[in-house]
Amino acid sequence: MSRRILEGKGVAKSFGGLMALRQIDFVLEEGEIVGLIGPNGAGKTTLFNVVSGVYPPDRGELFFDGRLISSLKPYQICRLGIGRTFQIVRPFLKMTCLENILISLIGRGERGKTLEEKKKEAREFLEFVGLRNRENSLAKDLTLIEKKRLEVARALATKPKLLLLDEVLAGLNPSEILQALELIHVIRTQMKITIFWIEHVMGAIMKASDRIIVLDQGEKIKEGKPEEIVSDPRVIEAYLGESNA
Amino acid sequence: MAEFLMYFTNGLVIGVINAISAIGVSLIVGIMRVINFAHGELYIFAGYFSYHLSLTFGLSPILAMPLSVFFIFLIGILMERLLIRPTYGDEMYSLIITFVLSIVLQNSALLIFGPYPNKPPALISGSTQIFGLFHYGNQRLLSFGISIGILLFVFYLIKKTWFGKSVRAISQDREMASLMGIDHWRINMISFGLGAALAGSAGVIIAPIFPVTPTGSSAISLTAFVVVVLGGMGSLKGCVVGGLILGILENLGAAYVSTMYRHIFAFIILILVLVFRPWGLFGQKT
């Protein structure tokens, strides 16, 4: 039995009258890849925002590595070890790739390293995602897939124990998806990072995840192994609408 | 010719001081989306601090100047912590608060320091002949040198250091910077202090040349805002170029048109920029 790295108890969040999350309970074990799926507006990104501290939950508690994090600020949560990428990539556009990574290294708050040492470390992260030759390009000049790679490298540079990936595969072609899956595999096996992952590319997420959590209209409607999910009538209904058969 | 060059040199000296003051405004706007209307008052206070530290308390002007700037830095930190921090997210509140603060500070200055212009002692006396054309006051040359030093320091701080990289990240995307582990509360506080300290530096540098008065503060804030708009929001380079342009134009205008219109030139420039190039010389067109 491995350790619980992230646990949510009765997490709820509403915006005005809209209940984005209703009393969600969930657990991630250390080392897992967990997929988070659901139709548009199910509350997936809201859940990520609550976990990473963009806004606190209205009710419920979140524990990371046994510590209560639901009242912490984003930078504190980041320093504890939760990294995050966004559905719509948001690198610091007016900075070079190298500087983008350096920001994460600064954020980690380690003192006593010289700029050259940090740059060397930053280059390793760029190397890892295959952007070594772009280190001096401004982030705004990158292609979409390069921006996504940069975003992953930036999240990794915060040295997370848990990585939240928000639709990293969206907009990629099949061969790029394969490369991305390869990368995710390496992140998990070599860097030993637990992955919590929102995705709409079903084939990929079903293949790569150990477990899947399904959200619909702010509620967790199903949780289980990928093969259990695809055959569950409630999941099919959530995606395709009620069947009359 | 010699006369023209002298006015031009005056413009350069005032221009770099303008630039320092404007960078103070620009830094705070860029990072915190807060417009500090009390900028001119901080500038004036620094001038008075350096006057009283050196004349009333008998400190050497060389000590009095940095000490005054340090006091203004602390005042800036306090302002951020007590008044600005509760208003984050609502730009209107911070606008009103700094506006009210500027009135309060201006009247405190009248009360504490009195209405008379005060001039701290110069660091050096005498003058130097420049290119064999005209004599120029050593104090002004020294002010110019110190200003250039401060500008270089600020550029180094923003472009090369950890602090500067964090500042740039926050000004581009505050939420993202925070998610990458940057403590934006701390950076905000230090930046506000730094912005105030830059206003203070401009104040202590100019005070031995042009004495400070409590009522002069709004014109100083306005000049800084005009320079920021002219140079382009968020551009350090813009502040320097804008500051120089304004300094030179004001001085040439005052010399060849009329000193009465000195401040009109700033407004003419402001209107022209807003009509023809609202994003400024080096700003980003959005």
Chai-1 contact restraints between the chains, C-beta under 6 A:
chainA,res_idxA,chainB,res_idxB,connection_type,confidence,min_distance_angstrom,max_distance_angstrom,comment,restraint_id
A,S52,B,L179,contact,1.0,0.0,6.0,A-B,restraint_1
A,P74,B,S178,contact,1.0,0.0,6.0,A-B,restraint_2
A,P74,B,L179,contact,1.0,0.0,6.0,A-B,restraint_3
A,Y75,B,S178,contact,1.0,0.0,6.0,A-B,restraint_4
A,Y75,B,G181,contact,1.0,0.0,6.0,A-B,restraint_5
A,Y75,B,I182,contact,1.0,0.0,6.0,A-B,restraint_6
A,Y75,B,D183,contact,1.0,0.0,6.0,A-B,restraint_7
A,C78,B,L179,contact,1.0,0.0,6.0,A-B,restraint_8
A,C78,B,G181,contact,1.0,0.0,6.0,A-B,restraint_9
A,R79,B,G181,contact,1.0,0.0,6.0,A-B,restraint_10
A,R84,B,L179,contact,1.0,0.0,6.0,A-B,restraint_11
A,R90,B,D173,contact,1.0,0.0,6.0,A-B,restraint_12
A,R90,B,M176,contact,1.0,0.0,6.0,A-B,restraint_13
A,F92,B,A169,contact,1.0,0.0,6.0,A-B,restraint_14
A,F92,B,Q172,contact,1.0,0.0,6.0,A-B,restraint_15
A,K94,B,Q172,contact,1.0,0.0,6.0,A-B,restraint_16
A,L102,B,K165,contact,1.0,0.0,6.0,A-B,restraint_17
A,I103,B,A169,contact,1.0,0.0,6.0,A-B,restraint_18
A,I103,B,M180,contact,1.0,0.0,6.0,A-B,restraint_19
A,S104,B,M180,contact,1.0,0.0,6.0,A-B,restraint_20
A,I106,B,W162,contact,1.0,0.0,6.0,A-B,restraint_21
A,I106,B,S166,contact,1.0,0.0,6.0,A-B,restraint_22
A,G107,B,M180,contact,1.0,0.0,6.0,A-B,restraint_23
A,G107,B,G181,contact,1.0,0.0,6.0,A-B,restraint_24
A,G107,B,I182,contact,1.0,0.0,6.0,A-B,restraint_25
A,R108,B,G181,contact,1.0,0.0,6.0,A-B,restraint_26
A,T158,B,M180,contact,1.0,0.0,6.0,A-B,restraint_27
A,T158,B,G181,contact,1.0,0.0,6.0,A-B,restraint_28
